[in-house]
Each structure stands twice: as structure tokens, then as C-alpha cells.
Amino acid sequence: MYLCGFPCMVWELHSAHITQLMAMSSPLQNLPTLISARGNGTTTAARPPRGRHGAVQAAASDTSTAVSGGYEEGKLARPKWAGETPLSRTVQALISFRPLYSVLKLVARRVLISTAEKNNIPWKEMTKEVLESEVYGEVDSIQNQSIVYPDYYFKPFHAYDEGNLSWLAAAEAEPAMLSMAKRAVPDASSAYEANQIMRGNWLDAIEQHIMQYSQTSMIHNILDLGCAVGVSTRYLADKFPEAEVTGLDLSPYFLAVAQQKEKTGVPRKFPIRWIHADGENTGLPSKSFDLISIAFVLHECPTTGIVNIVREAFRLLRPGGTLALHDSSMKSKVLQELSPVLFTVFKSTEPFLDEFYLTDMDETLREAGFVNIKTILTDPRHATITATVPL
């Protein structure tokens, strides 16, 4: 929706590359030492566990449960660099120093593109293809001129001063997603295979939840809330070809790219509908969807936004309907063991990451009215949380 679509891109950075760039900028030369001195210890970088695409299994229970899905969890409730820990406060203080923040933003962008292209993701070519296409003509047909954007939507995100309200962010969203997938599933033969594995595990978790807790396995209407440029939306439409799928996002630029890409693809029995709206207050009819997916969105929202989006999803789902959240996992061993350099650059591009990690998602879902809450690591870095609206 929202801010999302452009996933936590700094996960793709390699410590060696960042350190090399940091050495070129004097404000950053002693950053790891400074964090270690002030943060009461740091974590150690570790190679991500081997990715795999296997069946995911959740325990059968009416209470909330969490399982690993075959991927390794860390020993902490959340990373030391997140939340209200001394280390987290130290990193946040460093990021708040404007000259340092400007350098971190530059480092994040340079290394992200370099890392993507080293994994054979044609970042520049993919971006150029979008920017030189007919995409600009899609905005008029999709933009809702009456939208009032939440204040937090104007914050810089992902090294873009305009956040998701820019053509460049929209044009670079898909290569960034591929780069994120390759980092999440490093043993995949390509970024495209990694994306298939990551998305496949997410879809498996959704399908199994529906089969276990919904009265019927028939899915007629799906909402991809925070669809960005429509990558997750197209996966949902392919998985459920008999369903009518809607992609909703707060960025008209992302939606224009999504609509343009869909027009150039293979025609569907039920064309995807694209809606420019606020995920906290969509204006859509109550009880109008059987499945709502929110993928890589909530980590980009403040606590109030997270709560409001979950409540809106509950309102929009029919009795027995399924909600699926897909985002970074605070229990991920890989994320808990990010190096000081990595997590500092990471947090510099994600202004609401601490609020996300401090949110008790199970409790937020329960307070909204959801039951059968299940959490599973569907790759080494991300979890899928599924829940049901009571019948």
C-alpha cells in the first residue's frame, strides 16, 4: 500500500561494500567502533541460513502460535538494534545527525544498485524501461485527487526524499524487490528463482490457513492492500485465477506502473482492478473480501497506522475471511545478527522500524477481532502471519 512495495532494501547491502564506501567519507569511518562503545555490545554478522521452498505447517489451535517453517529463529525477542534498547537509541541518535544521515542515504543507494547488478538484476535497464514507457498516461485514470495523505507518508523512505511519491521510486521498485528476494533466499540460482521461492512459501502459508480455518476453500474476492507496483498482486491473481483481485495503494506512481505492467501482460479472465486509496480508510464496502494480503507494508507505518490498517482489514473481510501479513520477522536469526554497519544503514532508510518491532502483532490482531492467529517464518528473514475473521 502505502509506503510499501519497496521492501526493506538495505537488507541487500554487503558489509564489505558498505565499509569500503564509508571509508571514503570521514563522518562514517569510525561508525562501528562508536556503536560498539555506546550500545553495550553489538551483534555479529552471519551468513543467512539456506533457503528452501517446502511445505509450511502451522499447529492446529484456536490460540496464536508461531512456528519456524524450517528456518532458524534467533534467541532474542527482537534484534538488539530495534526498540528501546541502548543500542537502538545510539543508532537513532547517529541517524538523527543530518550530515551523517545524508551520507548514509547515499551509501545505501549506491551499494543497493551495485549489489543488485552483481546478482544479475538489470537495475538500470529495468528502471529505464519504466521511465521511458507510456506509464505517465496511466496516472490520470487512476489517481484519486481527493485523497488526504497521512503526514507520515511524506517522510523520506528508502533513500528517496519524496518517499513513494515519485516516479523514480516506482520505476525502481521491482528491481529492488528482486534484490531483496535474492538476499532472503541466497542459495537460489537467480533472483527470479529466489522471488518464486519467497512468494511461493507465502502463498503456501495462505492456502493452508484457508484450508484449515475457512468454511470454504472458494476465494471470490481478494484485496492486496499496499500493492505497490503489483508484484504481490499478480502472484495472488495467478494463485487464485477464479477470484476477482484488487490492488490498492496510496502512491499513484506505483499504481500507474502496476497498471501499465498488467496491460502489457497476458490477459486474465478477471482483470486486476487498481485503486488509489488510503489503507487506513479505503472507502470500500464492508465484508466484501474473502482474502486480504498486506505484504511488506506495516514496517513502513507508525503504530497508529498499523492498528488502523488491521482494523480496516477486519471491516473489509467477510466472516471466515483470511488476513495474511507478510513482513520482516523480529525473530529472524539473520536480522538479529546484522553487523553494526548494516543495521545502521538499514534503519536510516526505515523511519518507523522501531515502532514496527515494538508492536505486538498478535495482540493487535486479537484486539481487532481476529482469531486463529498463526505466525511462520516463510524464509530466513520474513514471517507470514495469518488470521481469520470469526464466522
C-alpha positions as CSV (number, residue, x, y, z in Angstrom):
1,M,0.0,0.0,0.0
2,Y,1.3,2.7,1.3
3,L,4.7,3.1,1.7
4,C,5.3,-0.3,0.8
5,G,6.0,-2.2,-2.2
6,F,9.6,-1.1,-1.9
7,P,10.8,-3.6,0.6
8,C,13.5,-3.1,3.2
9,M,16.1,-2.5,0.6
10,V,19.1,-2.1,2.8
11,W,19.0,-5.8,3.6
12,E,20.7,-6.3,0.2
13,L,23.8,-4.5,1.3
14,H,27.1,-6.3,1.9
15,S,29.2,-5.2,4.9
16,A,32.4,-5.2,2.9
17,H,30.9,-2.9,0.2
18,I,29.4,-0.5,2.7
19,T,32.7,-0.3,4.7
20,Q,34.6,0.5,1.6
21,L,32.2,3.3,0.8
22,M,32.2,4.5,4.3
23,A,35.9,4.8,4.3
24,M,35.5,7.5,1.6
25,S,33.5,9.6,4.0
26,S,35.2,10.8,7.2
27,P,32.0,11.1,9.3
28,L,31.5,7.3,8.9
29,Q,35.0,6.0,9.3
30,N,34.6,5.1,13.0
31,L,30.9,4.3,13.0
32,P,31.2,0.6,14.0
33,T,33.5,1.5,16.9
34,L,31.2,4.3,18.0
35,I,28.2,2.0,18.1
36,S,30.1,-0.7,20.0
37,A,31.2,1.8,22.6
38,R,27.8,3.3,23.2
39,G,25.5,0.4,22.5
40,N,26.6,-2.0,25.2
41,G,27.7,-4.6,22.7
42,T,26.7,-5.4,19.1
43,T,25.7,-8.4,17.1
44,T,27.9,-10.4,14.7
45,A,27.2,-10.8,11.0
46,A,26.3,-14.3,10.0
47,R,25.6,-16.0,6.7
48,P,21.8,-16.4,6.1
49,P,20.5,-20.0,6.6
50,R,20.0,-21.9,3.4
51,G,16.7,-21.0,1.7
52,R,14.3,-23.7,0.7
53,H,10.8,-23.9,-0.8
54,G,9.0,-26.5,1.2
55,A,5.5,-27.0,2.7
56,V,4.8,-24.8,5.6
57,Q,3.0,-26.2,8.6
58,A,1.2,-24.5,11.4
59,A,-0.1,-26.1,14.6
60,A,-3.9,-26.6,14.8
61,S,-5.1,-24.4,17.6
62,D,-7.5,-21.5,18.2
63,T,-4.9,-19.6,20.0
64,S,-2.0,-17.7,18.4
65,T,1.0,-19.8,17.5
66,A,4.4,-19.3,16.0
67,V,6.4,-21.9,14.1
68,S,9.7,-21.7,12.2
69,G,8.7,-23.3,8.9
70,G,12.1,-24.9,8.8
71,Y,14.1,-21.7,9.1
72,E,16.2,-20.7,12.1
73,E,14.9,-18.3,14.7
74,G,17.2,-16.1,16.8
75,K,17.4,-16.3,20.6
76,L,16.1,-12.8,21.2
77,A,12.5,-11.5,21.2
78,R,13.7,-8.8,18.7
79,P,17.0,-7.5,17.4
80,K,19.1,-5.5,19.9
81,W,19.2,-2.7,17.4
82,A,15.4,-2.3,17.4
83,G,13.1,-0.9,20.0
84,E,14.1,0.9,23.2
85,T,17.5,-0.7,23.8
86,P,20.6,1.4,24.4
87,L,22.0,0.2,21.1
88,S,18.8,1.2,19.3
89,R,18.9,4.7,20.9
90,T,22.5,5.1,20.0
91,V,21.9,4.2,16.3
92,Q,18.9,6.5,16.2
93,A,20.9,9.4,17.6
94,L,23.5,8.9,14.9
95,I,20.9,8.8,12.2
96,S,19.3,12.0,13.5
97,F,22.6,13.9,12.8
98,R,21.7,15.3,9.4
99,P,25.2,15.3,7.8
100,L,25.6,11.7,8.8
101,Y,22.1,10.8,7.6
102,S,22.8,12.3,4.2
103,V,25.9,10.1,3.8
104,L,24.1,7.0,5.0
105,K,21.4,7.6,2.4
106,L,23.9,8.0,-0.4
107,V,25.8,4.8,0.8
108,A,22.5,2.8,0.9
109,R,21.5,3.8,-2.6
110,R,24.9,3.3,-4.3
111,V,25.5,-0.1,-2.7
112,L,22.0,-1.3,-3.3
113,I,22.3,-0.8,-7.0
114,S,25.7,-2.3,-7.2
115,T,24.7,-5.4,-5.2
116,A,21.6,-5.9,-7.4
117,E,23.7,-5.8,-10.6
118,K,26.3,-8.2,-9.2
119,N,23.4,-10.6,-8.8
120,N,22.5,-10.1,-12.5
121,I,19.5,-8.0,-11.8
122,P,19.5,-5.3,-14.5
123,W,18.6,-2.5,-12.2
124,K,19.4,0.4,-14.6
125,E,17.8,-1.3,-17.6
126,M,14.6,-2.1,-15.7
127,T,14.3,1.4,-14.4
128,K,14.9,2.9,-17.8
129,E,12.3,0.7,-19.4
130,V,9.7,2.1,-17.0
131,L,10.7,5.7,-17.2
132,E,10.8,5.6,-21.0
133,S,7.4,3.8,-21.3
134,E,3.9,5.2,-21.7
135,V,3.4,4.8,-17.9
136,Y,2.8,8.6,-17.4
137,G,-0.5,8.4,-19.1
138,E,-1.9,5.9,-16.5
139,V,-1.9,8.4,-13.7
140,D,-4.9,10.4,-14.9
141,S,-7.1,7.3,-15.0
142,I,-6.0,6.0,-11.5
143,Q,-5.3,9.0,-9.3
144,N,-7.8,10.0,-6.7
145,Q,-7.5,13.7,-6.4
146,S,-9.5,13.9,-3.2
147,I,-7.0,11.8,-1.1
148,V,-5.6,13.4,2.0
149,Y,-2.3,11.7,2.7
150,P,-1.3,10.9,6.2
151,D,1.5,13.2,7.5
152,Y,3.9,10.2,7.9
153,Y,3.6,9.4,4.2
154,F,5.7,12.5,3.3
155,K,8.7,11.3,5.3
156,P,11.8,10.2,3.3
157,F,11.8,6.5,2.7
158,H,14.3,4.1,1.1
159,A,16.8,6.9,0.3
160,Y,14.1,8.9,-1.6
161,D,13.4,12.3,-0.3
162,E,9.8,12.1,-1.6
163,G,9.3,8.6,-0.3
164,N,7.0,6.7,-2.5
165,L,5.5,9.8,-4.1
166,S,8.0,9.8,-7.1
167,W,8.4,8.2,-10.5
168,L,11.9,7.1,-9.6
169,A,10.8,5.1,-6.6
170,A,8.1,3.5,-8.6
171,A,10.4,2.7,-11.5
172,E,13.0,1.1,-9.2
173,A,10.5,-0.9,-7.0
174,E,10.6,-4.1,-9.0
175,P,14.4,-4.5,-9.2
176,A,14.6,-3.7,-5.5
177,M,12.1,-6.4,-4.8
178,L,14.1,-8.9,-6.8
179,S,17.3,-7.9,-4.9
180,M,15.5,-8.3,-1.6
181,A,14.3,-11.8,-2.6
182,K,17.8,-12.9,-3.6
183,R,19.2,-11.8,-0.3
184,A,16.4,-13.6,1.5
185,V,17.0,-16.8,-0.4
186,P,20.7,-16.6,-1.1
187,D,21.1,-20.2,-2.4
188,A,18.6,-19.7,-5.2
189,S,20.2,-19.9,-8.7
190,S,18.9,-16.4,-9.6
191,A,16.9,-13.5,-8.2
192,Y,13.9,-14.7,-10.2
193,E,14.0,-18.1,-8.6
194,A,14.5,-16.6,-5.2
195,N,11.4,-14.5,-5.7
196,Q,9.4,-17.6,-6.7
197,I,10.6,-19.4,-3.6
198,M,9.8,-16.4,-1.3
199,R,6.4,-15.8,-2.8
200,G,5.6,-19.5,-3.1
201,N,6.2,-20.0,0.7
202,W,4.0,-17.0,1.4
203,L,1.2,-18.3,-0.8
204,D,1.5,-21.8,0.7
205,A,1.0,-20.4,4.2
206,I,-2.1,-18.5,3.0
207,E,-3.5,-21.6,1.3
208,Q,-3.0,-23.8,4.3
209,H,-4.6,-21.3,6.6
210,I,-7.7,-21.0,4.3
211,M,-8.0,-24.8,4.1
212,Q,-7.7,-25.2,7.9
213,Y,-9.9,-22.4,9.1
214,S,-12.3,-21.2,6.4
215,Q,-15.6,-22.8,5.9
216,T,-15.0,-23.0,2.2
217,S,-11.8,-23.0,0.1
218,M,-13.5,-20.9,-2.5
219,I,-12.0,-17.4,-2.8
220,H,-14.1,-15.0,-4.8
221,N,-12.6,-11.5,-3.9
222,I,-9.1,-10.7,-2.9
223,L,-7.6,-7.3,-1.8
224,D,-3.8,-6.7,-2.0
225,L,-3.6,-3.8,0.4
226,G,-0.4,-1.9,-0.2
227,C,0.2,-3.5,-3.6
228,A,2.9,-1.1,-4.7
229,V,3.7,-1.9,-8.4
230,G,1.6,-5.0,-8.3
231,V,4.2,-7.8,-7.9
232,S,2.4,-9.5,-5.0
233,T,-1.0,-8.7,-6.7
234,R,0.0,-10.6,-9.8
235,Y,1.1,-13.6,-7.7
236,L,-2.3,-13.6,-5.9
237,A,-4.1,-13.4,-9.2
238,D,-2.1,-16.3,-10.6
239,K,-2.6,-18.4,-7.5
240,F,-6.4,-17.8,-7.4
241,P,-7.3,-17.4,-11.1
242,E,-11.1,-17.6,-10.4
243,A,-11.0,-14.7,-8.0
244,E,-11.5,-11.0,-8.6
245,V,-8.3,-9.3,-7.4
246,T,-8.0,-5.7,-6.4
247,G,-4.7,-3.9,-5.8
248,L,-4.8,-0.8,-3.5
249,D,-2.0,1.6,-2.8
250,L,-1.5,5.2,-1.6
251,S,1.1,6.0,-4.3
252,P,-0.4,6.9,-7.7
253,Y,3.0,6.5,-9.2
254,F,3.3,2.9,-8.0
255,L,-0.2,2.2,-9.2
256,A,0.5,3.6,-12.6
257,V,3.4,1.3,-13.0
258,A,1.3,-1.7,-11.8
259,Q,-1.5,-0.9,-14.3
260,Q,0.9,-0.4,-17.2
261,K,2.7,-3.7,-16.5
262,E,-0.6,-5.5,-16.3
263,K,-1.8,-4.1,-19.6
264,T,1.3,-5.4,-21.3
265,G,0.9,-8.9,-19.8
266,V,-1.2,-11.9,-20.7
267,P,-4.9,-11.1,-20.5
268,R,-6.7,-12.5,-17.5
269,K,-10.2,-13.9,-17.1
270,F,-10.8,-11.3,-14.4
271,P,-8.6,-8.3,-14.9
272,I,-7.0,-6.8,-11.8
273,R,-8.6,-3.7,-10.5
274,W,-6.3,-0.9,-9.2
275,I,-7.5,1.6,-6.6
276,H,-5.7,4.7,-5.3
277,A,-6.8,4.9,-1.7
278,D,-5.6,5.1,1.9
279,G,-5.3,1.7,3.5
280,E,-6.4,3.1,6.9
281,N,-9.7,4.2,5.4
282,T,-10.3,2.6,2.0
283,G,-13.9,3.6,1.5
284,L,-14.6,0.1,0.2
285,P,-17.8,-1.7,1.3
286,S,-17.7,-3.8,4.5
287,K,-17.5,-7.6,4.2
288,S,-16.5,-7.5,0.6
289,F,-13.4,-9.7,0.5
290,D,-12.5,-13.3,1.3
291,L,-8.8,-12.7,1.5
292,I,-6.7,-9.6,2.2
293,S,-3.0,-9.6,1.8
294,I,-0.7,-6.9,3.3
295,A,2.9,-7.6,2.1
296,F,5.9,-5.5,3.1
297,V,3.8,-2.6,4.3
298,L,3.5,-2.5,8.1
299,H,7.2,-2.0,8.8
300,E,6.8,1.4,7.0
301,C,4.0,2.6,9.2
302,P,3.8,4.2,12.7
303,T,1.9,2.3,15.4
304,T,-1.3,4.2,14.8
305,G,-1.1,3.3,11.1
306,I,-0.6,-0.4,11.8
307,V,-3.6,-0.5,14.1
308,N,-5.8,1.4,11.7
309,I,-4.9,-0.8,8.8
310,V,-5.5,-4.0,10.7
311,R,-8.9,-2.7,11.8
312,E,-9.8,-1.7,8.3
313,A,-8.9,-5.2,7.0
314,F,-11.2,-6.7,9.6
315,R,-14.0,-4.5,8.5
316,L,-13.5,-5.4,4.8
317,L,-13.3,-9.2,5.3
318,R,-16.3,-11.4,5.2
319,P,-17.0,-13.8,8.2
320,G,-14.5,-16.7,7.8
321,G,-12.2,-14.5,5.7
322,T,-8.4,-14.6,5.9
323,L,-5.9,-11.9,6.6
324,A,-2.2,-12.5,5.6
325,L,0.6,-10.2,6.7
326,H,4.0,-10.7,5.1
327,D,6.9,-8.7,6.5
328,S,10.3,-8.8,8.2
329,S,10.5,-11.0,11.3
330,M,11.8,-9.8,14.6
331,K,12.6,-13.4,15.4
332,S,14.8,-13.9,12.3
333,K,18.2,-15.1,13.3
334,V,19.7,-13.3,10.2
335,L,18.2,-10.0,11.2
336,Q,19.2,-10.4,14.8
337,E,22.8,-10.9,13.8
338,L,23.2,-8.0,11.3
339,S,26.5,-6.2,11.7
340,P,26.6,-2.6,13.2
341,V,27.2,-1.1,9.8
342,L,24.4,-2.9,8.2
343,F,21.7,-2.2,10.8
344,T,22.7,1.5,11.0
345,V,22.3,1.9,7.3
346,F,19.2,-0.2,7.3
347,K,17.5,2.0,10.0
348,S,18.5,5.2,8.2
349,T,16.1,4.3,5.4
350,E,13.2,3.0,7.6
351,P,11.9,5.7,9.9
352,F,9.2,3.6,11.6
353,L,11.1,0.4,12.0
354,D,11.3,0.7,15.8
355,E,7.6,1.2,16.1
356,F,7.0,-1.9,13.9
357,Y,9.3,-4.1,16.0
358,L,7.7,-2.9,19.3
359,T,4.2,-3.7,18.0
360,D,2.7,-6.9,19.5
361,M,1.1,-8.0,16.2
362,D,-0.8,-10.9,17.8
363,E,-2.4,-8.6,20.3
364,T,-3.2,-6.0,17.6
365,L,-4.9,-8.7,15.6
366,R,-6.8,-10.0,18.6
367,E,-8.0,-6.5,19.6
368,A,-9.3,-6.0,16.1
369,G,-11.3,-9.2,16.4
370,F,-9.2,-11.8,14.5
371,V,-8.9,-15.4,15.7
372,N,-6.7,-18.4,14.6
373,I,-3.6,-16.2,14.5
374,K,-0.6,-18.1,13.1
375,T,3.0,-16.9,12.6
376,I,5.5,-18.8,10.5
377,L,9.0,-17.9,9.1
378,T,8.5,-18.4,5.4
379,D,12.1,-17.6,4.6
380,P,15.1,-16.7,6.8
381,R,14.2,-13.0,7.0
382,H,10.4,-12.8,6.7
383,A,7.4,-14.1,8.5
384,T,3.8,-14.7,7.3
385,I,1.1,-14.1,9.9
386,T,-2.4,-15.4,9.0
387,A,-5.6,-14.8,10.9
388,T,-9.4,-15.4,10.5
389,V,-12.5,-13.3,10.9
390,P,-14.9,-15.3,13.1
391,L,-17.9,-16.9,11.4
